[in-house]
Amino acid sequence: MKEIQSIEKAFAILEKFSHRKKEFSVTELSQDLGLPRPTVSRIIGTLAGLGYLKKSSDTKRYTLGLKFLHLASIVQESLILRDIATPVLHRLRDLLSETVYIDVRDGWERVCIESFQGLEQVRTFVETGQRSPLHTGADSLMLLASLADEEIDEYLEKVQLVPYTENTIVDPLVLRGKIREAKEKGYTYSEGEYHPGSACLSAPIRDRAGKIVACIAISFPTSRAVPSYIDRYRDSIISAALEISTLNGYEHKEK
């Protein structure tokens, strides 16, 4: 409970900063928030150490740190990507009549930033804003494929591979193999790894530097997971991913 209260106080301090009031002293924040000066001083010291606040050597007052610029750029990229991808995503849904969506990685989870639900009577559902584990499903594998080897090592050290279905990958060696395969093939496919009866195909969305920044995915019932459907869905999802990547500044070079 004390940790939660400290976090709430930290956010209360950060939210005092605005366009009108860009810098504060410890005393001002203490008085404005009605918090003890030692408490404010301790929290500010922690925030400054993490880069979220910056102390002026001249005035001894605090302003927001550059760490927020980095976080804001991540949010902005997601919003821009969503705007770019939406027309392509909508067209893809209408073409295939299946649920299609865009995922990005947020820490050790994937987050859906845009989705269009399928038109078939029997369909799967993926909601915008939905968070999911990073070791379940084709879309998760594609996002893991964006990581460097040392980042994958860190992920496997910190995250428990919880089984959600009998098909969930819980063996780190198997997961590493699947990640390598995703990098080689340029697309991923899974069946029932997170939800029984649900299949998924995914392809990478890249930025101008060629880095994977998101993935596009199609989710559909395993009852339609037959070669003719899978081949069509795979080709369509790869084409849509390349179109979005190109709109995002990526220059594709034929091998």
Contacts in CASP RR format, 6 or more apart in sequence:
PFRMAT RR
TARGET T0000
AUTHOR 0000-0000-0000
METHOD contacts of the structure
MODEL  1
MKEIQSIEKAFAILEKFSHRKKEFSVTELSQDLGLPRPTVSRIIGTLAGL
GYLKKSSDTKRYTLGLKFLHLASIVQESLILRDIATPVLHRLRDLLSETV
YIDVRDGWERVCIESFQGLEQVRTFVETGQRSPLHTGADSLMLLASLADE
EIDEYLEKVQLVPYTENTIVDPLVLRGKIREAKEKGYTYSEGEYHPGSAC
LSAPIRDRAGKIVACIAISFPTSRAVPSYIDRYRDSIISAALEISTLNGY
EHKEK
6 43 0 8 1.000
9 33 0 8 1.000
9 35 0 8 1.000
9 39 0 8 1.000
9 40 0 8 1.000
9 43 0 8 1.000
10 43 0 8 1.000
10 46 0 8 1.000
10 47 0 8 1.000
12 33 0 8 1.000
12 35 0 8 1.000
13 29 0 8 1.000
13 33 0 8 1.000
13 40 0 8 1.000
13 43 0 8 1.000
13 44 0 8 1.000
13 47 0 8 1.000
14 47 0 8 1.000
14 52 0 8 1.000
14 53 0 8 1.000
14 64 0 8 1.000
16 24 0 8 1.000
16 29 0 8 1.000
16 32 0 8 1.000
16 33 0 8 1.000
17 23 0 8 1.000
17 24 0 8 1.000
17 63 0 8 1.000
17 64 0 8 1.000
22 63 0 8 1.000
22 64 0 8 1.000
23 56 0 8 1.000
23 59 0 8 1.000
23 61 0 8 1.000
23 62 0 8 1.000
23 63 0 8 1.000
24 32 0 8 1.000
24 61 0 8 1.000
24 62 0 8 1.000
25 59 0 8 1.000
25 60 0 8 1.000
25 61 0 8 1.000
25 62 0 8 1.000
26 37 0 8 1.000
26 40 0 8 1.000
26 41 0 8 1.000
26 44 0 8 1.000
26 62 0 8 1.000
27 37 0 8 1.000
29 35 0 8 1.000
29 40 0 8 1.000
29 44 0 8 1.000
29 62 0 8 1.000
30 36 0 8 1.000
30 37 0 8 1.000
30 39 0 8 1.000
30 40 0 8 1.000
33 40 0 8 1.000
44 53 0 8 1.000
44 62 0 8 1.000
45 53 0 8 1.000
47 53 0 8 1.000
48 54 0 8 1.000
48 55 0 8 1.000
48 62 0 8 1.000
50 67 0 8 1.000
51 65 0 8 1.000
51 66 0 8 1.000
51 67 0 8 1.000
52 64 0 8 1.000
52 65 0 8 1.000
52 67 0 8 1.000
52 68 0 8 1.000
53 62 0 8 1.000
53 63 0 8 1.000
53 64 0 8 1.000
53 65 0 8 1.000
54 62 0 8 1.000
54 63 0 8 1.000
54 64 0 8 1.000
54 65 0 8 1.000
54 66 0 8 1.000
55 61 0 8 1.000
55 62 0 8 1.000
56 62 0 8 1.000
56 63 0 8 1.000
77 207 0 8 1.000
77 213 0 8 1.000
78 104 0 8 1.000
78 113 0 8 1.000
78 214 0 8 1.000
81 102 0 8 1.000
81 104 0 8 1.000
81 113 0 8 1.000
81 205 0 8 1.000
81 213 0 8 1.000
81 214 0 8 1.000
81 244 0 8 1.000
81 248 0 8 1.000
82 102 0 8 1.000
82 113 0 8 1.000
82 114 0 8 1.000
84 244 0 8 1.000
84 247 0 8 1.000
84 248 0 8 1.000
85 102 0 8 1.000
85 114 0 8 1.000
85 205 0 8 1.000
85 214 0 8 1.000
85 216 0 8 1.000
85 244 0 8 1.000
85 247 0 8 1.000
86 114 0 8 1.000
88 240 0 8 1.000
88 243 0 8 1.000
88 244 0 8 1.000
88 247 0 8 1.000
89 100 0 8 1.000
89 101 0 8 1.000
89 102 0 8 1.000
89 114 0 8 1.000
89 115 0 8 1.000
89 116 0 8 1.000
89 216 0 8 1.000
89 240 0 8 1.000
90 116 0 8 1.000
92 100 0 8 1.000
92 116 0 8 1.000
92 216 0 8 1.000
92 218 0 8 1.000
92 236 0 8 1.000
92 237 0 8 1.000
92 240 0 8 1.000
93 99 0 8 1.000
93 100 0 8 1.000
93 116 0 8 1.000
93 117 0 8 1.000
93 118 0 8 1.000
93 119 0 8 1.000
94 119 0 8 1.000
95 236 0 8 1.000
96 218 0 8 1.000
96 232 0 8 1.000
96 233 0 8 1.000
96 236 0 8 1.000
97 118 0 8 1.000
97 119 0 8 1.000
97 120 0 8 1.000
98 118 0 8 1.000
98 119 0 8 1.000
98 120 0 8 1.000
98 123 0 8 1.000
98 124 0 8 1.000
98 218 0 8 1.000
98 219 0 8 1.000
98 220 0 8 1.000
98 224 0 8 1.000
98 233 0 8 1.000
99 115 0 8 1.000
99 116 0 8 1.000
99 117 0 8 1.000
99 118 0 8 1.000
99 123 0 8 1.000
99 124 0 8 1.000
99 125 0 8 1.000
99 126 0 8 1.000
99 218 0 8 1.000
99 219 0 8 1.000
99 220 0 8 1.000
100 115 0 8 1.000
100 116 0 8 1.000
100 118 0 8 1.000
100 216 0 8 1.000
100 217 0 8 1.000
100 218 0 8 1.000
100 219 0 8 1.000
100 237 0 8 1.000
100 240 0 8 1.000
101 112 0 8 1.000
101 114 0 8 1.000
101 115 0 8 1.000
101 116 0 8 1.000
101 126 0 8 1.000
101 128 0 8 1.000
101 216 0 8 1.000
101 217 0 8 1.000
101 219 0 8 1.000
102 112 0 8 1.000
102 113 0 8 1.000
102 114 0 8 1.000
102 115 0 8 1.000
102 205 0 8 1.000
102 214 0 8 1.000
102 215 0 8 1.000
102 216 0 8 1.000
102 217 0 8 1.000
103 110 0 8 1.000
103 111 0 8 1.000
103 112 0 8 1.000
103 113 0 8 1.000
103 139 0 8 1.000
103 140 0 8 1.000
103 143 0 8 1.000
103 202 0 8 1.000
103 214 0 8 1.000
103 215 0 8 1.000
103 217 0 8 1.000
104 110 0 8 1.000
104 111 0 8 1.000
104 113 0 8 1.000
104 143 0 8 1.000
104 213 0 8 1.000
104 214 0 8 1.000
105 111 0 8 1.000
105 134 0 8 1.000
105 143 0 8 1.000
105 146 0 8 1.000
106 131 0 8 1.000
107 134 0 8 1.000
108 133 0 8 1.000
108 134 0 8 1.000
108 155 0 8 1.000
108 158 0 8 1.000
108 159 0 8 1.000
109 131 0 8 1.000
109 132 0 8 1.000
109 133 0 8 1.000
109 134 0 8 1.000
110 131 0 8 1.000
110 132 0 8 1.000
110 133 0 8 1.000
110 134 0 8 1.000
110 139 0 8 1.000
110 140 0 8 1.000
110 143 0 8 1.000
111 129 0 8 1.000
111 130 0 8 1.000
111 131 0 8 1.000
112 126 0 8 1.000
112 127 0 8 1.000
112 128 0 8 1.000
112 129 0 8 1.000
112 130 0 8 1.000
112 131 0 8 1.000
112 132 0 8 1.000
113 128 0 8 1.000
113 129 0 8 1.000
113 214 0 8 1.000
114 128 0 8 1.000
115 126 0 8 1.000
115 127 0 8 1.000
115 128 0 8 1.000
115 130 0 8 1.000
117 123 0 8 1.000
117 125 0 8 1.000
117 126 0 8 1.000
118 124 0 8 1.000
122 221 0 8 1.000
122 223 0 8 1.000
123 220 0 8 1.000
123 221 0 8 1.000
124 195 0 8 1.000
124 198 0 8 1.000
124 219 0 8 1.000
124 220 0 8 1.000
124 221 0 8 1.000
126 217 0 8 1.000
126 219 0 8 1.000
132 139 0 8 1.000
132 140 0 8 1.000
132 194 0 8 1.000
133 140 0 8 1.000
133 159 0 8 1.000
133 162 0 8 1.000
133 164 0 8 1.000
133 194 0 8 1.000
134 140 0 8 1.000
134 143 0 8 1.000
134 144 0 8 1.000
134 155 0 8 1.000
134 159 0 8 1.000
135 144 0 8 1.000
135 159 0 8 1.000
135 161 0 8 1.000
135 168 0 8 1.000
135 169 0 8 1.000
135 170 0 8 1.000
135 175 0 8 1.000
136 164 0 8 1.000
136 168 0 8 1.000
136 169 0 8 1.000
136 190 0 8 1.000
136 193 0 8 1.000
136 194 0 8 1.000
137 188 0 8 1.000
137 190 0 8 1.000
137 192 0 8 1.000
137 193 0 8 1.000
137 194 0 8 1.000
137 200 0 8 1.000
137 202 0 8 1.000
138 187 0 8 1.000
138 188 0 8 1.000
138 189 0 8 1.000
138 190 0 8 1.000
138 193 0 8 1.000
138 200 0 8 1.000
138 201 0 8 1.000
138 202 0 8 1.000
138 217 0 8 1.000
139 188 0 8 1.000
139 200 0 8 1.000
139 202 0 8 1.000
139 215 0 8 1.000
139 217 0 8 1.000
141 178 0 8 1.000
141 179 0 8 1.000
141 182 0 8 1.000
141 188 0 8 1.000
141 190 0 8 1.000
141 202 0 8 1.000
142 182 0 8 1.000
142 186 0 8 1.000
142 187 0 8 1.000
142 188 0 8 1.000
142 202 0 8 1.000
142 203 0 8 1.000
142 204 0 8 1.000
142 212 0 8 1.000
142 215 0 8 1.000
142 217 0 8 1.000
143 212 0 8 1.000
143 214 0 8 1.000
143 215 0 8 1.000
144 152 0 8 1.000
144 155 0 8 1.000
144 175 0 8 1.000
144 179 0 8 1.000
144 182 0 8 1.000
145 179 0 8 1.000
145 182 0 8 1.000
145 183 0 8 1.000
145 186 0 8 1.000
145 188 0 8 1.000
145 204 0 8 1.000
145 212 0 8 1.000
146 204 0 8 1.000
146 211 0 8 1.000
146 212 0 8 1.000
146 213 0 8 1.000
147 155 0 8 1.000
147 179 0 8 1.000
152 176 0 8 1.000
152 179 0 8 1.000
156 172 0 8 1.000
156 175 0 8 1.000
156 176 0 8 1.000
161 168 0 8 1.000
161 169 0 8 1.000
161 170 0 8 1.000
161 171 0 8 1.000
161 172 0 8 1.000
161 175 0 8 1.000
162 168 0 8 1.000
162 170 0 8 1.000
163 170 0 8 1.000
164 193 0 8 1.000
164 194 0 8 1.000
164 195 0 8 1.000
165 192 0 8 1.000
165 193 0 8 1.000
165 194 0 8 1.000
165 195 0 8 1.000
165 196 0 8 1.000
167 190 0 8 1.000
167 191 0 8 1.000
167 192 0 8 1.000
167 193 0 8 1.000
168 193 0 8 1.000
168 194 0 8 1.000
169 175 0 8 1.000
169 178 0 8 1.000
169 193 0 8 1.000
178 188 0 8 1.000
181 188 0 8 1.000
182 188 0 8 1.000
186 203 0 8 1.000
186 204 0 8 1.000
186 238 0 8 1.000
187 201 0 8 1.000
187 202 0 8 1.000
187 203 0 8 1.000
187 204 0 8 1.000
187 234 0 8 1.000
187 237 0 8 1.000
187 238 0 8 1.000
188 200 0 8 1.000
188 201 0 8 1.000
188 202 0 8 1.000
188 203 0 8 1.000
189 199 0 8 1.000
189 200 0 8 1.000
189 201 0 8 1.000
189 202 0 8 1.000
189 230 0 8 1.000
189 234 0 8 1.000
190 199 0 8 1.000
190 200 0 8 1.000
191 197 0 8 1.000
191 198 0 8 1.000
191 199 0 8 1.000
191 200 0 8 1.000
191 222 0 8 1.000
191 225 0 8 1.000
192 198 0 8 1.000
192 199 0 8 1.000
192 222 0 8 1.000
193 200 0 8 1.000
197 221 0 8 1.000
197 222 0 8 1.000
197 223 0 8 1.000
198 219 0 8 1.000
198 220 0 8 1.000
198 221 0 8 1.000
198 222 0 8 1.000
199 219 0 8 1.000
199 220 0 8 1.000
199 221 0 8 1.000
199 222 0 8 1.000
199 224 0 8 1.000
199 225 0 8 1.000
199 230 0 8 1.000
200 217 0 8 1.000
200 218 0 8 1.000
200 219 0 8 1.000
200 220 0 8 1.000
201 217 0 8 1.000
201 218 0 8 1.000
201 230 0 8 1.000
201 233 0 8 1.000
201 234 0 8 1.000
201 237 0 8 1.000
202 215 0 8 1.000
202 216 0 8 1.000
202 217 0 8 1.000
202 218 0 8 1.000
202 237 0 8 1.000
203 215 0 8 1.000
203 216 0 8 1.000
203 217 0 8 1.000
203 237 0 8 1.000
203 238 0 8 1.000
203 240 0 8 1.000
203 241 0 8 1.000
203 242 0 8 1.000
204 212 0 8 1.000
204 214 0 8 1.000
204 215 0 8 1.000
204 241 0 8 1.000
204 245 0 8 1.000
205 212 0 8 1.000
205 213 0 8 1.000
205 214 0 8 1.000
205 215 0 8 1.000
205 216 0 8 1.000
205 241 0 8 1.000
205 244 0 8 1.000
205 245 0 8 1.000
205 248 0 8 1.000
206 212 0 8 1.000
206 213 0 8 1.000
206 245 0 8 1.000
206 248 0 8 1.000
206 250 0 8 1.000
207 213 0 8 1.000
207 245 0 8 1.000
207 248 0 8 1.000
207 249 0 8 1.000
207 250 0 8 1.000
208 248 0 8 1.000
208 249 0 8 1.000
208 250 0 8 1.000
208 251 0 8 1.000
210 245 0 8 1.000
210 250 0 8 1.000
213 248 0 8 1.000
215 241 0 8 1.000
216 237 0 8 1.000
216 240 0 8 1.000
216 241 0 8 1.000
216 244 0 8 1.000
217 237 0 8 1.000
218 233 0 8 1.000
218 236 0 8 1.000
218 237 0 8 1.000
220 229 0 8 1.000
220 233 0 8 1.000
242 252 0 8 1.000
245 252 0 8 1.000
246 252 0 8 1.000
END
